[in-house]
């Protein structure tokens, strides 16, 4: 016996590919299970608007409260909803780019409770008609978005496993990354290290880095779709960190380049190489001198001083 299909929204209007104006009615019947949030009923459906690039350009919700007594509501399996959707002038660029071809998305409380409805906003259809490329993509926006969301879920799981593996090799440290006004420290020192001619052997995190590169390549389309906020979760500077530990055996900072297997302590304010931490690779005297000269520049040195003053009493990475 086949498994019964899950109930979905019965949409009265708009119909698939219907032409709509600046305002239009959304109405239909929603299964009560779509509104169930734990033990309570949330009388609200999420409503999002997608352009032809599969990006959300407007979002809201349909709020409705059934005018039924509680005892009768318990007997109902479906509840009627109706609302008016509308666009504003801020939506014009998205509508023009999509040549009027949009999708609206209705979501319940469960992530599997999703319905995409392709529509055509007639005022934005070009005089010579909608391009074939947009026509071909219009009806697949829901499929594309769902695939990207699934890919990002798998990506996050993979990154979490890689981070756990790195953490296990790093004495269970939990480094934090700061992309703040002084992040240029890391950026500039990274350039010095990358341009050096020192030879480095294989290092402890090479397998994790390989897996991360594989994940980034496998899910590159989904990462591009989601945008830059998701990138760089593990490596803010291509595997490079500059950590300040102001309360650990005197003031010093760590220069860590996971790609080259470097974890070196530099003293402050002398800016001398002190020692290495769990590192197979060392840096040559020429590279050490370049780093010291950079750090001793008056304007850079002053920022280091400010950084230590602000972070006195705890550790942070940047």
C-alpha positions in Angstrom: 0.0 0.0 0.0 1.5 3.3 -1.0 2.2 6.0 1.5 -0.4 8.8 1.5 0.9 12.2 0.2 1.2 15.0 2.6 -1.5 17.6 2.5 -0.6 20.9 0.8 -2.2 24.3 0.3 -5.2 24.4 -2.0 -4.7 27.7 -3.7 -7.8 29.4 -5.0 -6.0 32.4 -6.4 -3.7 33.4 -8.0 -3.3 30.5 -10.4 0.0 29.3 -11.8 1.5 31.8 -14.3 -1.4 34.2 -13.7 -0.9 37.8 -14.8 -1.2 40.1 -11.7 -1.0 43.8 -11.1 0.6 46.0 -8.4 -1.9 44.4 -5.9 -3.5 41.0 -6.0 -5.4 38.7 -3.8 -3.9 35.5 -2.3 -6.5 33.1 -1.1 -6.9 29.4 -0.4 -7.1 26.6 2.2 -4.2 25.6 4.3 -3.9 22.3 6.2 -4.0 22.9 9.9 -0.8 20.8 10.2 1.0 23.6 8.3 0.2 25.9 11.2 1.2 23.6 14.0 4.2 24.8 16.0 4.8 22.3 18.7 1.6 22.0 20.6 0.2 25.4 19.6 -1.3 26.7 16.3 0.5 29.7 14.7 -2.1 31.4 12.5 0.5 32.8 10.1 2.0 31.7 6.7 5.4 33.0 5.6 5.2 34.8 2.3 8.3 35.6 0.2 8.8 37.0 -3.3 11.6 35.7 -5.6 13.0 37.3 -8.7 14.3 35.4 -11.7 17.8 35.2 -10.0 16.2 33.0 -7.3 16.8 35.7 -4.7 14.2 37.1 -2.3 13.4 40.7 -3.0 10.5 41.1 -0.5 9.1 39.2 2.4 6.1 39.3 4.7 3.5 36.9 6.1 -0.2 36.2 5.8 -1.8 36.6 9.2 -5.3 35.3 9.7 -7.5 34.4 12.7 -10.4 32.1 12.1 -13.7 33.4 13.4 -14.7 30.0 14.7 -15.4 28.7 18.2 -12.5 26.6 19.6 -14.5 23.3 19.6 -15.3 23.7 15.9 -11.8 24.7 15.1 -10.5 21.5 16.5 -12.6 19.5 14.1 -11.3 21.5 11.1 -8.4 19.9 9.0 -8.1 22.9 6.7 -8.5 26.7 7.4 -9.3 29.4 4.9 -7.0 32.3 4.4 -7.1 35.5 2.3 -4.8 38.5 2.0 -3.8 41.3 -0.4 -0.2 41.3 -1.7 1.3 44.4 -3.2 4.5 45.9 -4.6 6.1 49.3 -3.9 8.5 51.5 -5.9 11.4 49.8 -4.1 10.6 46.5 -5.9 10.8 48.0 -9.4 14.4 47.1 -10.1 13.8 43.5 -9.2 10.6 43.3 -11.3 12.4 44.9 -14.3 15.3 42.5 -14.1 12.9 39.6 -14.0 10.8 41.0 -16.9 7.8 40.6 -14.6 8.4 36.9 -14.0 8.4 36.3 -10.2 7.6 33.5 -7.8 5.8 33.8 -4.5 6.6 31.2 -1.8 4.3 30.1 1.0 5.8 28.4 4.0 4.3 26.6 7.0 6.0 25.8 10.3 7.8 22.8 8.9 10.6 23.3 6.4 9.0 20.7 4.0 5.8 22.7 3.9 6.6 24.9 1.0 4.7 26.0 -2.1 6.1 28.1 -5.0 3.8 29.9 -7.4 5.2 31.4 -10.6 3.4 34.7 -11.6 3.7 37.4 -14.2 3.5 41.1 -13.2 2.1 42.3 -16.5 3.3 46.0 -16.2 6.9 44.8 -16.4 6.7 42.5 -19.4 8.8 44.0 -22.2 7.0 45.1 -25.4 8.8 42.5 -27.4 7.9 39.8 -24.9 9.7 37.8 -22.2 13.1 36.4 -23.3 13.3 32.6 -23.8 16.0 32.3 -21.1 13.7 33.8 -18.5 10.7 31.7 -19.7 12.8 28.5 -19.3 13.9 29.5 -15.8 10.6 30.9 -14.5 8.9 27.7 -13.5 12.1 26.2 -12.0 12.8 28.8 -9.4 11.3 26.7 -6.6 13.3 23.7 -7.6 16.5 25.8 -7.8 15.9 27.4 -4.4 15.2 24.1 -2.7 18.3 22.5 -4.2 20.5 25.4 -3.0 19.0 25.2 0.5 19.7 21.5 0.6 23.2 22.1 -0.6 23.9 24.7 2.0 22.6 22.3 4.7 25.0 19.7 3.5 27.8 22.3 3.3 27.3 23.4 6.9 27.4 19.8 8.1 30.6 19.2 6.2 32.2 22.4 7.5 31.2 21.5 11.1 32.9 18.2 10.7 36.1 19.8 9.3 36.1 22.4 12.1 35.8 19.6 14.7 38.7 17.7 13.1 40.9 20.9 13.2 39.9 21.6 16.8 40.8 18.1 17.9 44.3 18.6 16.4 44.6 22.0 18.0 44.2 20.9 21.6 40.5 21.6 21.5 41.1 25.4 21.2 38.1 27.4 20.0 39.6 30.3 18.1 37.4 33.3 17.3 37.9 35.4 14.2 37.5 39.2 14.1 36.8 41.0 10.8 37.2 44.5 12.4 39.0 47.7 11.6 42.4 46.2 12.5 42.0 43.1 10.4 44.5 44.6 7.9 47.2 43.3 10.3 46.5 39.8 9.1 46.0 40.8 5.5 49.4 42.6 5.3 51.4 39.9 7.1 49.7 37.2 5.0 51.1 39.0 1.9 54.6 38.9 3.4 54.4 35.2 4.1 52.8 34.3 0.8 55.5 36.2 -1.1 58.4 34.5 0.8 60.6 31.9 -0.9 60.8 29.7 2.2 60.1 26.0 1.7 57.5 24.3 3.9 56.6 20.7 4.4 53.2 19.0 4.7 51.4 20.0 7.9 48.7 18.7 10.3 45.7 20.4 8.7 46.4 19.5 5.1 43.7 16.9 4.9 41.1 19.3 6.4 42.1 22.0 4.0 41.7 19.6 1.1 38.3 18.6 2.3 37.3 22.3 2.7 38.4 23.1 -0.8 36.4 20.2 -2.1 33.3 21.4 -0.3 33.8 24.9 -1.6 34.0 23.6 -5.1 31.2 21.1 -4.8 28.8 23.7 -3.4 30.1 26.8 -5.1 26.8 27.7 -6.8 24.9 27.5 -3.6 27.6 29.6 -1.8 27.4 32.2 -4.6 23.6 32.2 -4.3 23.7 32.7 -0.5 26.4 35.4 -0.7 29.6 36.3 1.1 28.3 36.0 4.6 28.6 32.2 4.5 32.1 32.1 3.1 35.2 32.1 5.2 33.6 30.4 8.2 36.8 28.5 8.9 39.6 30.6 7.3 39.2 34.3 7.2 42.5 34.9 5.4 43.0 31.8 3.3 44.2 29.7 6.2 45.9 32.5 8.1 45.4 33.9 11.6 47.0 36.5 13.7 46.1 35.9 17.4 46.7 38.2 20.3 47.1 36.6 23.7 47.7 39.5 26.1 47.5 37.5 29.3 49.7 34.5 28.4 53.3 34.6 29.8 53.8 38.2 28.9 52.6 40.1 25.8 53.1 38.3 22.6 51.1 37.4 19.5 50.8 34.3 17.3 51.3 34.2 13.6 49.5 31.1 12.2 49.5 30.0 8.6 47.7 26.7 8.4 48.4 26.4 4.7 52.2 26.4 5.4 52.1 24.8 8.8 53.3 27.8 10.7 52.4 28.7 14.3 55.0 31.1 15.6 55.1 33.3 18.7 56.4 36.9 18.3 57.2 39.1 21.3 55.6 42.5 21.9 56.9 45.2 21.9 60.2 43.8 20.6 58.6 41.9 17.7 61.1 39.1 17.9 60.4 35.5 17.0 60.2 33.7 20.4 59.2 30.1 19.7 56.9 27.7 17.7 53.7 26.0 18.9 53.0 22.5 17.6 54.6 23.4 14.3 56.6 21.2 12.0 57.7 24.2 9.9 59.8 27.2 10.7 60.4 30.5 9.0 63.7 31.7 7.7 65.6 34.7 9.0 64.7 36.8 5.9 60.9 36.2 6.4 61.3 36.9 10.2 63.0 40.2 9.4 60.3 41.2 7.0 57.6 40.6 9.6 59.5 42.5 12.3 60.1 45.4 10.0 56.4 45.6 9.1 55.3 45.4 12.8 57.8 48.1 13.9 56.5 50.7 11.6 55.3 53.6 13.9 51.7 53.5 12.7 51.5 49.7 12.8 53.2 49.5 16.2 50.7 52.1 17.6 47.8 50.0 16.5 49.3 46.9 18.1 49.6 48.9 21.4 45.9 49.9 21.1 45.0 46.3 20.3 46.7 45.0 23.4 45.1 47.6 25.6 41.6 46.8 24.4 42.1 43.1 24.7 43.9 43.0 28.0 42.5 40.1 30.1 41.2 37.8 27.3 42.3 36.2 24.0 40.9 36.9 20.6 41.9 36.2 17.0 41.9 38.6 14.1 
